[in-house]
Amino acid sequence: MSPAALKIAHILCACLFIGNVIVSGVWAAMAERTQDHTIIRFSNRMVLVTDVLFTAGGSIGIVLTGYLMAHRWGGETAHPWIQWSYILFGLSGLIWLFVLLPLQLRQRQLLAQTTQITAQYRRLSRLWQLWGALATLLPLPILYFMITKSAG
């Protein structure tokens, strides 16, 4: 793959990833404001589907293309901006995998068990919004690093 095609693929994957994590939070928050079980259940299902397609898909693309492009700069450990990008993206991914995804699946279970929005669901929702905001904010400095090639 040419360097230009690799860069285009990397940017496209980054757009899919960042766009979906931001939109998912907004989508869920707006659905929950309705307090309508049917709308919230639909939103929960669609967030899970789009997370698999766009968040996970974009993440895999970012990692693969980023790894391939890092070699042009001397490898993953050659520059602090590359190292910080790996760290921040990794932390965001760990939050998604070990906190957000289990919360979403638990929310899905609760929504399937009742036709009402329960206090337990609301508690899980607040946790999901809080951890989701953190997982969304962590990769944002990477945009700066990629553009400026600076981690300081």
RODO-2510 file (C-alpha; in nm, 4 decimals, decimal comma):
residues 152
     n   res          X          Y          Z
     1     m     0,0000     0,0000     0,0000
     2     s     0,1371     0,3403    -0,0900
     3     p     0,2150     0,5869     0,1916
     4     a    -0,0684     0,8151     0,0722
     5     a    -0,3222     0,5291     0,0640
     6     l    -0,2097     0,4166     0,4097
     7     k    -0,2520     0,7687     0,5476
     8     i    -0,5975     0,8007     0,3881
     9     a    -0,7030     0,4657     0,5376
    10     h    -0,5687     0,5736     0,8783
    11     i    -0,7577     0,9040     0,8710
    12     l    -1,0778     0,7333     0,7521
    13     c    -1,0575     0,4796     1,0354
    14     a    -0,9910     0,7600     1,2850
    15     c    -1,2971     0,9482     1,1590
    16     l    -1,5156     0,6374     1,1901
    17     f    -1,3842     0,5694     1,5405
    18     i    -1,4055     0,9240     1,6830
    19     g    -1,7317     0,9983     1,5044
    20     n    -1,8985     0,6885     1,6407
    21     v    -1,7839     0,7280     1,9999
    22     i    -1,9099     1,0858     2,0075
    23     v    -2,2378     1,0069     1,8307
    24     s    -2,3010     0,6995     2,0488
    25     g    -2,2864     0,9072     2,3647
    26     v    -2,5175     1,1700     2,2204
    27     w    -2,7528     0,9023     2,0797
    28     a    -2,7800     0,7290     2,4183
    29     a    -2,8198     1,0521     2,6161
    30     m    -3,0959     1,1805     2,3885
    31     a    -3,2803     0,8465     2,3985
    32     e    -3,2626     0,8345     2,7768
    33     r    -3,4010     1,1862     2,8080
    34     t    -3,7268     1,0534     2,6633
    35     q    -3,7622     0,8013     2,9514
    36     d    -3,9368     0,5811     2,6923
    37     h    -3,8352     0,2170     2,7394
    38     t    -3,8861     0,1302     2,3714
    39     i    -3,6695     0,4176     2,2479
    40     i    -3,3982     0,3489     2,5054
    41     r    -3,3946    -0,0218     2,4221
    42     f    -3,3608     0,0590     2,0516
    43     s    -3,0823     0,3060     2,1259
    44     n    -2,8970     0,0521     2,3393
    45     r    -2,9170    -0,2062     2,0611
    46     m    -2,8005     0,0378     1,7946
    47     v    -2,5103     0,1617     2,0072
    48     l    -2,3950    -0,1987     2,0453
    49     v    -2,4262    -0,2611     1,6702
    50     t    -2,2452     0,0581     1,5712
    51     d    -1,9770    -0,0045     1,8343
    52     v    -1,8983    -0,3373     1,6718
    53     l    -1,9041    -0,1958     1,3194
    54     f    -1,7474     0,1476     1,3614
    55     t    -1,5725     0,1676     1,6984
    56     a    -1,4167    -0,1781     1,6829
    57     g    -1,3712    -0,1668     1,3048
    58     g    -1,2194     0,1799     1,3170
    59     s    -0,9976     0,0799     1,6085
    60     i    -0,8598    -0,2210     1,4261
    61     g    -0,7954    -0,0063     1,1197
    62     i    -0,6262     0,2636     1,3282
    63     v    -0,3987     0,0124     1,4987
    64     l    -0,3024    -0,1635     1,1755
    65     t    -0,2415     0,1486     0,9684
    66     g    -0,0776     0,3287     1,2605
    67     y     0,1594     0,0387     1,3144
    68     l     0,2527     0,0348     0,9460
    69     m     0,3030     0,4126     0,9366
    70     a     0,5069     0,4172     1,2598
    71     h     0,7870     0,2365     1,0790
    72     r     0,8298     0,5390     0,8504
    73     w     0,9074     0,7385     1,1661
    74     g     1,1526     0,4897     1,3137
    75     g     0,9152     0,2534     1,4919
    76     e     0,6745     0,2657     1,7838
    77     t     0,9369     0,3732     2,0391
    78     a     1,1215     0,6282     1,8265
    79     h     0,9163     0,9336     1,9275
    80     p     0,7197     1,0332     2,2383
    81     w     0,4172     1,1330     2,0276
    82     i     0,3916     0,7772     1,8938
    83     q     0,4306     0,6282     2,2418
    84     w     0,1679     0,8623     2,3897
    85     s    -0,0671     0,7785     2,1038
    86     y    -0,0350     0,4088     2,1810
    87     i    -0,0846     0,4689     2,5542
    88     l    -0,3912     0,6928     2,5186
    89     f    -0,5527     0,4758     2,2524
    90     g    -0,4803     0,1641     2,4567
    91     l    -0,6343     0,3134     2,7707
    92     s    -0,9438     0,4149     2,5775
    93     g    -0,9686     0,0653     2,4318
    94     l    -0,9321    -0,0989     2,7723
    95     i    -1,2105     0,1195     2,9115
    96     w    -1,4329     0,0278     2,6190
    97     l    -1,3591    -0,3444     2,6433
    98     f    -1,3627    -0,3932     3,0204
    99     v    -1,6017    -0,1217     3,1423
   100     l    -1,8277     0,0153     2,8694
   101     l    -1,9088    -0,3039     2,6838
   102     p    -1,9998    -0,4964     3,0032
   103     l    -2,2118    -0,1999     3,1181
   104     q    -2,3919    -0,1916     2,7827
   105     l    -2,4584    -0,5641     2,7948
   106     r    -2,5909    -0,5378     3,1506
   107     q    -2,8137    -0,2480     3,0450
   108     r    -2,9398    -0,4598     2,7574
   109     q    -3,0257    -0,7402     3,0020
   110     l    -3,2173    -0,5036     3,2290
   111     l    -3,4084    -0,3574     2,9358
   112     a    -3,5069    -0,7079     2,8233
   113     q    -3,6303    -0,8037     3,1707
   114     t    -3,8721    -0,5168     3,2207
   115     t    -4,0812    -0,2590     3,0402
   116     q    -3,9788     0,0157     3,2825
   117     i    -3,6575     0,2118     3,3230
   118     t    -3,5321     0,1036     3,6652
   119     a    -3,3100     0,2798     3,9167
   120     q    -3,0451     0,0159     3,8515
   121     y    -3,0561     0,0951     3,4784
   122     r    -3,0217     0,4679     3,5512
   123     r    -2,7182     0,3984     3,7722
   124     l    -2,5569     0,1901     3,4972
   125     s    -2,6395     0,4618     3,2473
   126     r    -2,4649     0,7279     3,4552
   127     l    -2,1584     0,5032     3,4837
   128     w    -2,1663     0,4412     3,1087
   129     q    -2,1861     0,8140     3,0356
   130     l    -1,9019     0,8937     3,2767
   131     w    -1,6674     0,6190     3,1574
   132     g    -1,7722     0,6831     2,7975
   133     a    -1,6753     1,0490     2,8282
   134     l    -1,3335     0,9469     2,9581
   135     a    -1,2868     0,6882     2,6818
   136     t    -1,3843     0,9556     2,4270
   137     l    -1,1543     1,2244     2,5674
   138     l    -0,8443     1,0031     2,5917
   139     p    -0,7894     0,9686     2,2151
   140     l    -0,8466     1,3374     2,1372
   141     p    -0,4882     1,4461     2,2169
   142     i    -0,3748     1,1882     1,9622
   143     l    -0,5214     1,4098     1,6894
   144     y    -0,2883     1,6870     1,8051
   145     f     0,0077     1,4473     1,8159
   146     m    -0,0617     1,3163     1,4669
   147     i    -0,0845     1,6636     1,3191
   148     t     0,2041     1,8298     1,5052
   149     k     0,4217     1,5213     1,5648
   150     s     0,4780     1,6492     1,9156
   151     a     0,3928     1,5113     2,2581
   152     g     0,4992     1,8157     2,4494
***
